[in-house]
Amino acid sequence: SERVYDGTNIIEAVGTVGTYSDGGKAKDMDDVSVNATLSIIGKDVGTYTPSNEVITIKKYALSGADAKNYKLPKPIPTGKIETSGTSLIIKERPVTVSGFTADDKDYDQSTVATLSSNNVVVANIVNGENLNVTAKGTFTDKNVERDGSGEEINKTVNISDIALSDGTNGKASNYVL
């Protein structure tokens, strides 16, 4: 199973019906599967392999054309179960960054631009989390830009080397630009 980081330790899973506590077993040709909401130990980006993770069942139900022929034990079994099979993978959440502005500066023969991050927005971040963002800025050339009447005007600034770092409620390793 695989999903994008969402700040939770919940994974939705669908699996083939196996042996139940009452000894029943799905017939080979029946169309029935278990839809389960599982809680894993971790919530961060990574691979959680069945051989080293304990998973808690939060809720489950049967689905498929033949589901009516089967029943699951009620209530949901408590405690933890050891899993087997494929790994559970949480992938980095893609984000975009916008809102950098360049500070005004006096002519100094360089193209270095000092960037302000006061209005920076990280889009698609998990609600309640925040990240720190840094970047480098350079003007297109070292000269003062002027309009036709000789008045100073804004220059284009190239922004590069945008980087995310951990915020007070967010881990940069869970995100990708």
LOZAKE-134046 format. One line per field, with one value per residue (C-alpha): residue in one letter; residue number from 1; x, y, z. Coordinates in pm, 1 decimal. Example, Ala and Ser with C-alpha at 12.3 -4.5 7.8 and 13.67 -1.06 7.14 Angstrom:
BEGIN
rest: c(A  S) $
nr: c(1  2) $
x: c(1230.0  1367.0) $
y: c(-450.0  -106.0) $
z: c(780.0  714.0) $
//
This chain:
BEGIN
rest: c(S  E  R  V  Y  D  G  T  N  I  I  E  A  V  G  T  V  G  T  Y  S  D  G  G  K  A  K  D  M  D  D  V  S  V  N  A  T  L  S  I  I  G  K  D  V  G  T  Y  T  P  S  N  E  V  I  T  I  K  K  Y  A  L  S  G  A  D  A  K  N  Y  K  L  P  K  P  I  P  T  G  K  I  E  T  S  G  T  S  L  I  I  K  E  R  P  V  T  V  S  G  F  T  A  D  D  K  D  Y  D  Q  S  T  V  A  T  L  S  S  N  N  V  V  V  A  N  I  V  N  G  E  N  L  N  V  T  A  K  G  T  F  T  D  K  N  V  E  R  D  G  S  G  E  E  I  N  K  T  V  N  I  S  D  I  A  L  S  D  G  T  N  G  K  A  S  N  Y  V  L) $
nr: c(1  2  3  4  5  6  7  8  9  10  11  12  13  14  15  16  17  18  19  20  21  22  23  24  25  26  27  28  29  30  31  32  33  34  35  36  37  38  39  40  41  42  43  44  45  46  47  48  49  50  51  52  53  54  55  56  57  58  59  60  61  62  63  64  65  66  67  68  69  70  71  72  73  74  75  76  77  78  79  80  81  82  83  84  85  86  87  88  89  90  91  92  93  94  95  96  97  98  99  100  101  102  103  104  105  106  107  108  109  110  111  112  113  114  115  116  117  118  119  120  121  122  123  124  125  126  127  128  129  130  131  132  133  134  135  136  137  138  139  140  141  142  143  144  145  146  147  148  149  150  151  152  153  154  155  156  157  158  159  160  161  162  163  164  165  166  167  168  169  170  171  172  173  174  175  176  177) $
x: c(0.0  123.0  11.4  137.8  227.8  -81.1  35.1  -154.8  -61.1  -374.5  -358.5  -656.0  -597.0  -783.6  -684.5  -796.3  -1017.7  -830.2  -910.8  -1149.1  -1159.4  -1466.1  -1262.6  -1436.3  -1233.1  -1320.4  -1376.8  -1117.2  -1359.5  -1561.3  -1542.9  -1486.4  -1220.0  -1159.6  -1145.1  -961.2  -846.0  -515.3  -302.0  74.4  344.6  492.1  343.5  652.4  781.6  933.8  872.2  702.9  770.5  542.0  835.0  905.5  577.6  282.4  -48.4  -370.0  -703.9  -923.1  -1226.7  -1300.2  -1575.4  -1626.5  -1678.2  -1730.5  -2016.8  -1993.2  -1938.4  -2292.8  -2187.1  -1925.8  -1916.2  -1641.8  -1623.9  -1792.9  -1666.6  -1341.9  -1065.9  -868.8  -495.7  -234.0  -169.5  148.6  123.3  270.9  291.1  387.0  534.1  338.4  500.3  445.0  576.8  684.7  406.8  472.3  462.4  520.7  670.3  577.9  590.5  960.0  1035.3  1369.3  1464.6  1566.5  1939.1  2194.1  2420.6  2716.3  2840.1  2699.4  2399.4  2323.8  1963.4  1852.8  1523.8  1239.2  1037.6  766.3  503.2  624.0  350.0  408.8  115.2  -16.4  136.8  -54.9  -288.7  -128.6  228.4  481.6  824.8  1110.5  1203.8  1527.1  1642.8  1908.6  1828.3  2025.3  1946.3  1980.4  2279.8  2459.4  2319.9  2040.4  1727.6  1569.8  1265.9  1264.2  1247.2  1543.3  1339.1  1454.5  1227.1  1206.3  1441.6  1390.0  1525.3  1608.7  1534.9  1730.0  1836.5  1498.2  1528.5  1289.8  1390.5  1204.4  952.2  804.8  531.2  663.8  947.9  1105.7  1179.2  804.3  787.5  937.8  949.4) $
y: c(0.0  349.7  706.4  1064.3  1211.4  1361.3  1406.4  1102.9  744.5  609.9  392.2  260.3  -96.9  -355.0  -716.4  -1064.9  -1236.1  -1491.5  -1714.6  -1571.7  -1633.3  -1855.8  -2081.7  -1970.6  -1911.9  -1739.0  -1967.9  -1932.3  -1798.1  -1563.2  -1186.7  -1062.6  -848.6  -668.1  -288.5  -178.4  144.3  73.5  270.6  226.1  315.4  602.0  888.6  1026.6  954.9  611.2  243.4  49.5  -318.5  -584.6  -764.4  -475.2  -284.5  -355.5  -233.6  -158.1  -213.0  97.4  -22.8  -269.9  -393.6  -651.2  -557.7  -737.0  -922.6  -1217.7  -1016.0  -1094.4  -1458.1  -1372.2  -1201.2  -1040.2  -1073.9  -797.0  -595.0  -519.3  -725.3  -516.0  -511.2  -520.9  -760.9  -857.2  -810.5  -994.3  -912.0  -590.8  -279.2  30.0  333.8  698.9  926.5  1292.1  1549.3  1787.7  2158.2  2484.7  2803.7  3158.5  3512.7  3593.3  3962.3  4137.4  4423.2  4756.3  4816.3  5085.2  5032.4  4816.0  4662.4  4319.1  4121.7  3978.4  4038.6  4018.3  3830.4  3886.3  3582.5  3775.6  3690.6  3342.9  3084.1  2708.9  2561.5  2208.8  2177.7  1970.4  2187.8  2285.3  2230.8  2491.9  2487.6  2732.5  2832.6  2986.4  3088.8  3289.6  3589.7  3760.5  4060.9  4007.8  4245.0  4489.0  4808.8  5032.3  4990.8  5314.9  5396.8  5630.9  5941.4  5831.0  5718.3  5408.6  5109.6  4754.1  4492.7  4127.5  3902.4  3537.4  3312.0  2987.7  2728.2  2719.2  2492.9  2367.1  2309.5  2189.3  2430.6  2427.2  2183.8  2032.9  1812.4  1910.5  1544.0  1484.3  1732.9  1781.3  2091.4) $
z: c(0.0  -76.4  -7.6  8.5  348.8  515.8  876.4  1006.2  1082.4  911.2  599.0  403.8  290.0  84.3  112.1  23.5  273.7  477.7  772.8  1031.9  1404.3  1357.3  1126.6  807.7  493.3  167.2  -131.1  -409.3  -669.5  -446.2  -503.1  -149.9  14.0  341.6  342.0  654.4  812.5  981.9  1221.4  1181.7  1431.4  1225.2  1025.2  850.2  501.5  478.7  423.4  698.1  641.3  783.4  944.1  1181.1  1217.0  1439.3  1296.9  1483.5  1308.8  1341.5  1140.1  865.9  635.1  361.2  -2.0  -330.0  -497.6  -257.3  63.2  182.2  221.1  484.6  820.5  1023.0  1399.1  1595.1  1771.8  1594.6  1754.3  1999.1  2039.1  1770.9  1487.7  1312.4  935.1  643.2  275.5  103.4  261.2  355.2  189.6  278.2  2.7  21.6  -17.6  -310.5  -220.8  -407.1  -268.9  -371.9  -235.7  -207.4  -264.4  -308.0  -79.9  -233.2  -225.5  -299.4  -600.1  -493.1  -821.0  -732.5  -849.2  -503.2  -398.1  -35.6  -26.2  216.6  316.8  505.8  242.3  147.3  109.4  106.6  -85.9  -22.9  325.1  582.0  790.2  1121.3  1002.2  900.3  741.3  710.8  355.8  228.2  -118.8  -300.4  -514.6  -792.0  -1007.5  -1383.4  -1386.7  -1151.6  -1305.3  -1175.7  -1391.3  -1520.8  -1731.4  -2032.9  -1811.1  -1597.8  -1295.0  -1111.4  -1167.5  -1031.0  -1172.4  -1238.6  -963.8  -1025.2  -730.3  -694.1  -439.4  -267.2  36.3  302.8  663.1  970.1  1118.0  1466.6  1356.8  1034.8  912.9  581.2  504.6  461.1  170.2  -174.8  -396.0) $
//
